[in-house]
Amino acid sequence: MYKIVSKECLNPTVTRMNIEAPLIAKKAKAGQFIILRVTDDGERIPLTVAGTDPEKGTVEIIFQVVGATTLELNHKNEGEYISTFVGPLGKPTEIEGYKKVCVIGGGAGCAIALPVAKALHNIGAKVTSIVGFRNKDLVILEDDFKACSDEYVPMSDDGTYGTKGLVTDALEKLIDSGEQFDCVFCIGPLIMMKFVCQLTAKYNLKTICSMNPIMIDGTGMCGCCRVLVDGQMKFACVDGPDFDGHKIDFDSAMMRNTMYREFERKKYDEECNLFKKESTL
Amino acid sequence: MINMRPTKNPMPTQDPHKRAHNFKEVALGYDENTAIDEAKRCLNCKNPSCVKGCPVNINIPSFIAEVAKGEFEKAYQIIDKSSSLPAICGRVCPQEKQCEGQCIKLKVPVMENGKKVGNMEPVAIGRLERFVADYHREHASDVDRDITKKNHKVAIIGSGPSGLSCASDLAKMGYDCTIFEALHVAGGVLMYGIPEFRLPKDIVQYEINGLKKLGVHIVTDMVIGQVLSIDELMEKEGFEACFIGTGAGLPRFMNIPGENAKGVYSANEFLTRTNLMKAYKDDSKTPIEHAKNVAVVGGGNVAMDALRCALRLGAEHVYCVYRRSEEELPARKEEVEHAKEEGIIFHFLNNPVEIIEDKEGNMKTNPNYGCVKGLKCIKMELGEPDDSGRRRPVPIPGSEFVLDVDCVIMALGTSPNPLIKNTTKGIETNKHGCLIVNEETNETTKPHVFAGGDAVTGAATVILAMGAGKKAAKYIDEYLSSK
């Protein structure tokens, strides 16, 4: 059992938790993920490590409530326990050698982009962070990003936060204004990553994307998390989760992510009803 | 009195029509009288070849002699000297290729009216082993052991059959063993792979609890190589020897078009969702596709398990697509028979060439967009023998046809998991990714690190993995005693 040491709501659907897991806290690097189960009969879900505190022995996760399991997790409080917390899994993001980079985070993907931005900042790279949200109520991690970015470019769909527009608009503007990036790190919804890659391909600008497909074991055993990269089948859990964005088949990834949509919706509704019942008792 | 009946006592089973819709165990086991009757068929050979056929060399004639006398607990004590998991082996070993395949009875002719009409069936050693183990579990208290603790720590990586048997032998010798398991429960393939109806999970957990009683520590949620390296275990955590039993986890695919369609599974994924995550239960939080028509590609035990799980999850038609003929089918005979009885349809000499995806419209207009809607196969004929000695299947040009299915499960075998290799200096593998070991001692190319099971051999059987774990335990003991 793994203790929830702290819990904080970042926006109405995104929560930050610190989990007691000293061994993982010592080892996890930016870009790696963990797999958790909330209860003993729960499903296993992957979440990217948002940060670690090796001294306190805690691992930070940031998650958006999107399904039954994240909803269940969100109902757990500080001091309570979850059943499984295993990691660090996957390969760390390769950050060595970069001098000037652009880190792009979209929505809850910012939680995954942040540790990458931090790691790059810590090795002395100049970091430009472009973050995109639907509106200002959904903004997360603003101060954290500012702390590790040389330039912070906020964007929103409706213009209520930063500049109105998409992250691709901001990136194109920067490139056209003469900014020269060694690499773009892009983490967010698949559709956003797809369009960022389409843009950077035009400029022949190296782009790394972090994939978050459906997973079970996270050690290469089930083959569920397969993604097509350069026409080859890769397992995100052991070969990734980072891949060369220009080689990822995003359409097939988007399609695969909808595999259990109906089941997930049903379980989410059941979970909602369960909590409604509990709260009226 | 020796029972000269030529045939085995049949194994009582659940009715095929009923069991095709439930996950309860198929084979129900012998009762005491049947076990005694079957045991009396054993000729108690002076130089028993069955023992040589057993990868862990159980003293088969002596345990059977005790069964014949009705001394079931004594029989268990004999098996326990050689095997750590008899209730499991009695259920999943391919006995026809091992102990029973060597039984002298197979050479005894059956005569009718002075003419030879065939040979006798072997003694049902596997069924007797299962009976004895089940009897012990239901009746006897723990085995009394006189264990002198040795002050040496051994790390076992992976809690599948090889790790469990290695830990069991070492713990019985007095070593302080810790098993590290990546998943949230111990048991490896016995838990995530082999289905409940063939190997009830309570039995696996009973055997694992037995190990805990021997003092073996089991730590779950630990992916060695990622959270702690083997070097860290040995240099910082005080382990003096290490056994790697990480299995052959990585599933293979065919590299044909359509393998990324929705509704294509590796057998590992399909079985893990079903068995480990209990997706067959209505209240399970893990999703699985309840397809109407399912094709499983492959002909091994894993394929049989996937076929029979798909049927139990409610499929109407379940096809086994195998590129060779029935004769070459690598699965255990009993599983194939059971699958046939349950209504699995076998397509021998067929090889998939493409998985057909629904590409009508797009994701918004068509809810089935990207889902499997058929499996295109080509018919095969058998040509000259290949490297494996089996006749090579050759495609018949122009014989393609489409099997109407909405789910395809690939059961083509697995490769060893590269996590340990990638994170451990000094560990070498062959071109298939299998760990290289000294064949005599099972020591890897890294000193004091041993390995066994599928991680060394590639996908094989539970009992071979157990045999390897046992052998490694012997040499770990030899090394640590000489220290």
Interface residues (C-beta under 8 A of the other chain):
Chain A: L23 I24 K27 R37 D41 G42 E43 R44 A68 T69 S83 T84 F85 V86 G87 P88 L89 I216 D217 G218 T219 G220 M221 C222 G223 C224 R226 L228 M233 F235 V238 D249 S252 M254 M255 R256 T258 M259 Y260 F263 E264 K267
Chain B: A182 L183 H184 Y192 T220 D221 M222 V223 Q226 V227 L228 G249 L250 P251 F253 N255 E259 N260 K262 G263 Y265 S266 N268 E269 T272 R273 M277 K278 D283 S284 K285 T286 P287 E289 M363 Y369 G370 N417 P418 L419
